[in-house]
C-alpha cells in the first residue's frame, strides 16, 4: 500500500479496517476516494509546472538561437524572475 502513496498512518488505518471485514468496505472506499482526489490535485499541479517549464525552455532556446553571432543578452527567464 505504501507503493500506492499511502502514508504510514493511512496504512495503519487500513489494517484496522481489514479486521472489520464487511463493515470496512465503505470506510476503505472513502479513504481511497480521498487519496484519488489528492493524486488528481498533484497531477494538476505537475501539469501546470510542466507547462511553465516547456514555456521557459522555449524562451531559452529562442534566445540562444538569437545569440548566434550576436552579443550576449540576459536570459529571458531570469529577467522575468526580477519582475515577479
N, CA, C and O of each residue as an XYZ file, in Angstrom:
336
protein
N       0.813     -1.195      0.000
C       0.000      0.000      0.000
C       0.858      1.262      0.000
O       0.478      2.289     -0.561
N       2.024      1.164      0.641
C       2.898      2.330      0.681
C       3.322      2.720     -0.733
O       3.533      3.898     -1.022
N       3.447      1.723     -1.611
C       3.796      1.983     -3.002
C       2.706      2.734     -3.745
O       2.969      3.314     -4.799
N       1.489      2.735     -3.221
C       0.374      3.462     -3.825
C       0.269      4.887     -3.296
O      -0.654      5.621     -3.649
N       1.212      5.271     -2.453
C       1.231      6.636     -1.946
C       0.551      6.821     -0.607
O       0.364      7.953     -0.162
N       0.178      5.733      0.043
C      -0.452      5.856      1.348
C       0.599      6.106      2.419
O       1.680      5.516      2.402
N       0.263      6.989      3.348
C       1.165      7.263      4.469
C       1.100      6.094      5.446
O       0.220      5.238      5.351
N       2.034      6.069      6.375
C       2.020      5.014      7.394
C       0.740      5.075      8.224
O       0.188      4.039      8.597
N       0.274      6.274      8.508
C      -0.977      6.435      9.247
C      -2.138      5.815      8.478
O      -2.967      5.111      9.054
N      -2.192      6.079      7.182
C      -3.268      5.520      6.360
C      -3.168      3.996      6.267
O      -4.187      3.306      6.261
N      -1.970      3.485      6.195
C      -1.781      2.028      6.144
C      -2.241      1.395      7.455
O      -2.879      0.342      7.453
N      -1.915      2.044      8.573
C      -2.396      1.543      9.872
C      -3.921      1.539      9.912
O      -4.539      0.583     10.381
N      -4.515      2.618      9.413
C      -5.973      2.721      9.381
C      -6.569      1.596      8.529
O      -7.571      0.991      8.911
N      -5.959      1.320      7.390
C      -6.436      0.233      6.535
C      -6.286     -1.120      7.223
O      -7.137     -1.997      7.070
N      -5.218     -1.287      7.970
C      -5.007     -2.549      8.694
C      -6.099     -2.770      9.741
O      -6.604     -3.881      9.904
N      -6.451     -1.708     10.437
C      -7.528     -1.806     11.428
C      -8.838     -2.139     10.728
O      -9.603     -2.979     11.201
N      -9.096     -1.480      9.604
C     -10.329     -1.728      8.847
C     -10.378     -3.157      8.318
O     -11.448     -3.757      8.213
N      -9.237     -3.678      7.997
C      -9.171     -5.037      7.454
C      -9.743     -6.058      8.441
O     -10.346     -7.053      8.040
N      -9.546     -5.801      9.713
C     -10.054     -6.708     10.741
C     -11.578     -6.666     10.822
O     -12.209     -7.633     11.249
N     -12.166     -5.541     10.409
C     -13.619     -5.394     10.492
C     -14.339     -6.076      9.329
O     -15.560     -6.227      9.352
N     -13.595     -6.477      8.338
C     -14.091     -7.195      7.163
C     -15.215     -6.455      6.447
O     -14.980     -5.380      5.895
N     -16.420     -6.998      6.441
C     -17.527     -6.480      5.633
C     -17.856     -5.025      5.960
O     -18.064     -4.228      5.046
N     -17.907     -4.666      7.229
C     -18.273     -3.302      7.618
C     -17.241     -2.267      7.166
O     -17.528     -1.069      7.160
N     -16.067     -2.711      6.796
C     -14.977     -1.797      6.475
C     -15.045     -1.249      5.052
O     -14.379     -0.261      4.740
N     -15.824     -1.862      4.205
C     -15.787     -1.510      2.781
C     -16.069     -0.027      2.526
O     -15.378      0.598      1.721
N     -17.057      0.535      3.189
C     -17.396      1.943      2.983
C     -16.254      2.855      3.437
O     -15.926      3.833      2.765
N     -15.663      2.533      4.566
C     -14.540      3.332      5.073
C     -13.334      3.243      4.141
O     -12.660      4.242      3.890
N     -13.067      2.044      3.630
C     -11.956      1.864      2.689
C     -12.232      2.669      1.422
O     -11.347      3.353      0.907
N     -13.455      2.584      0.929
C     -13.809      3.350     -0.271
C     -13.593      4.848     -0.045
O     -13.044      5.530     -0.910
N     -14.017      5.360      1.104
C     -13.853      6.785      1.400
C     -12.379      7.175      1.458
O     -11.988      8.239      0.980
N     -11.573      6.303      2.049
C     -10.128      6.560      2.112
C      -9.524      6.564      0.707
O      -8.696      7.416      0.384
N      -9.937      5.619     -0.115
C      -9.437      5.548     -1.495
C      -9.877      6.771     -2.300
O      -9.091      7.314     -3.076
N     -11.116      7.205     -2.124
C     -11.600      8.395     -2.838
C     -10.812      9.640     -2.435
O     -10.492     10.479     -3.276
N     -10.505      9.752     -1.153
C      -9.718     10.893     -0.675
C      -8.311     10.859     -1.275
O      -7.776     11.893     -1.674
N      -7.720      9.668     -1.337
C      -6.370      9.530     -1.914
C      -6.409      9.870     -3.398
O      -5.509     10.537     -3.908
N      -7.450      9.413     -4.093
C      -7.591      9.712     -5.516
C      -7.723     11.213     -5.763
O      -7.144     11.743     -6.711
N      -8.478     11.887     -4.918
C      -8.625     13.343     -5.028
C      -7.267     14.035     -4.860
O      -6.927     14.952     -5.607
N      -6.503     13.580     -3.869
C      -5.171     14.144     -3.619
C      -4.236     13.906     -4.812
O      -3.502     14.807     -5.217
N      -4.266     12.701     -5.366
C      -3.412     12.370     -6.510
C      -3.791     13.236     -7.719
O      -2.916     13.742     -8.421
N      -5.078     13.400     -7.952
C      -5.523     14.236     -9.084
C      -5.109     15.691     -8.907
O      -4.776     16.360     -9.885
N      -5.125     16.196     -7.654
C      -4.662     17.562     -7.388
C      -3.173     17.692     -7.703
O      -2.739     18.672     -8.308
N      -2.400     16.697     -7.288
C      -0.966     16.708     -7.557
C      -0.685     16.639     -9.054
O       0.234     17.293     -9.547
N      -1.474     15.850     -9.775
C      -1.308     15.752    -11.234
C      -1.563     17.112    -11.873
O      -0.808     17.531    -12.750
N      -2.625     17.813    -11.443
C      -2.903     19.152    -11.988
C      -1.732     20.099    -11.721
O      -1.332     20.862    -12.600
N      -1.184     20.045    -10.499
C      -0.043     20.899    -10.162
C       1.162     20.572    -11.028
O       1.848     21.475    -11.508
N       1.424     19.283    -11.231
C       2.568     18.869    -12.047
C       2.380     19.256    -13.513
O       3.343     19.636    -14.180
N       1.147     19.161    -14.020
C       0.897     19.562    -15.408
C       1.111     21.059    -15.580
O       1.628     21.505    -16.605
N       0.715     21.831    -14.577
C       0.941     23.274    -14.625
C       2.437     23.585    -14.605
O       2.916     24.436    -15.355
N       3.162     22.889    -13.742
C       4.618     23.065    -13.677
C       5.262     22.661    -14.993
O       6.151     23.352    -15.491
N       4.815     21.538    -15.560
C       5.354     21.081    -16.842
C       5.144     22.137    -17.921
O       6.053     22.427    -18.698
N       3.956     22.703    -17.967
C       3.647     23.724    -18.969
C       4.571     24.935    -18.830
O       5.077     25.453    -19.825
N       4.785     25.378    -17.605
C       5.667     26.520    -17.381
C       7.107     26.200    -17.779
O       7.793     27.031    -18.373
N       7.557     24.994    -17.449
C       8.924     24.603    -17.813
C       9.091     24.526    -19.328
O      10.122     24.944    -19.854
N       8.091     23.997    -20.035
C       8.152     23.929    -21.502
C       8.245     25.345    -22.069
O       9.041     25.609    -22.970
N       7.433     26.246    -21.539
C       7.457     27.642    -21.995
C       8.827     28.267    -21.763
O       9.357     28.942    -22.645
N       9.398     28.050    -20.591
C      10.697     28.637    -20.271
C      11.822     28.043    -21.122
O      12.732     28.763    -21.533
N      11.765     26.740    -21.386
C      12.774     26.117    -22.262
C      12.686     26.727    -23.660
O      13.713     26.996    -24.283
N      11.478     26.944    -24.150
C      11.307     27.566    -25.473
C      11.895     28.973    -25.492
O      12.531     29.370    -26.468
N      11.681     29.728    -24.410
C      12.243     31.085    -24.326
C      13.767     31.027    -24.373
O      14.405     31.822    -25.064
N      14.342     30.085    -23.638
C      15.800     29.947    -23.636
C      16.304     29.537    -25.019
O      17.290     30.089    -25.507
N      15.640     28.583    -25.644
C      16.047     28.151    -26.987
C      15.997     29.305    -27.980
O      16.901     29.473    -28.799
N      14.924     30.103    -27.898
C      14.784     31.247    -28.798
C      15.920     32.250    -28.578
O      16.511     32.757    -29.531
N      16.208     32.523    -27.315
C      17.288     33.468    -27.002
C      18.635     32.933    -27.472
O      19.435     33.685    -28.029
N      18.894     31.665    -27.261
C      20.173     31.080    -27.690
C      20.301     31.085    -29.210
O      21.396     31.295    -29.733
N      19.222     30.862    -29.913
C      19.252     30.946    -31.385
C      19.572     32.377    -31.814
O      20.346     32.600    -32.744
N      18.967     33.334    -31.125
C      19.186     34.745    -31.445
C      20.631     35.167    -31.181
O      21.162     36.026    -31.884
N      21.262     34.576    -30.184
C      22.616     34.957    -29.794
C      23.676     34.518    -30.795
O      24.759     35.103    -30.827
N      23.405     33.538    -31.589
C      24.429     33.050    -32.520
C      24.946     34.212    -33.357
O      24.223     34.798    -34.164
N      26.190     34.519    -33.146
C      26.819     35.597    -33.903
C      26.524     36.984    -33.370
O      26.936     37.972    -33.977
N      25.829     37.083    -32.266
C      25.489     38.379    -31.686
C      26.032     38.464    -30.255
O      26.463     37.473    -29.666
N      25.994     39.666    -29.733
C      26.420     39.868    -28.350
C      25.433     39.160    -27.413
O      24.255     39.007    -27.737
N      25.919     38.743    -26.282
C      25.086     38.031    -25.318
C      24.111     38.984    -24.634
O      24.462     40.107    -24.272
N      22.900     38.515    -24.469
C      21.864     39.243    -23.751
C      21.534     38.466    -22.491
O      21.944     37.318    -22.325
N      20.803     39.097    -21.623
C      20.396     38.423    -20.390
C      19.410     37.298    -20.714
O      18.687     37.350    -21.709
N      19.402     36.308    -19.871
C      18.481     35.183    -20.028
C      17.055     35.682    -19.796
O      16.784     36.277    -18.753
N      16.148     35.460    -20.727
C      14.769     35.961    -20.567
C      14.047     35.377    -19.356
O      13.225     36.056    -18.741
N      14.337     34.161    -19.020
C      13.689     33.530    -17.868
C      14.133     34.209    -16.578
O      13.318     34.475    -15.694
N      15.437     34.488    -16.476
C      15.935     35.184    -15.286
C      15.434     36.622    -15.212
O      15.193     37.145    -14.124
N      15.279     37.255    -16.362
C      14.747     38.616    -16.397
C      13.310     38.652    -15.887
O      12.915     39.589    -15.193
N      12.533     37.630    -16.234
C      11.145     37.550    -15.760
C      11.099     37.385    -14.243
O      10.195     37.906    -13.589
N      12.049     36.677    -13.692
C      12.076     36.480    -12.243
C      12.261     37.794    -11.501
O      11.763     37.959    -10.387
N      12.972     38.723    -12.112
C      13.198     40.034    -11.492
C      11.883     40.767    -11.307
O      11.703     41.491    -10.327
N      10.955     40.581    -12.254
C       9.701     41.335    -12.219
C       8.625     40.657    -11.392
O       7.569     41.244    -11.157
N       8.870     39.428    -10.942
C       7.849     38.712    -10.150
C       8.004     38.968     -8.691
O       7.231     38.446     -7.887
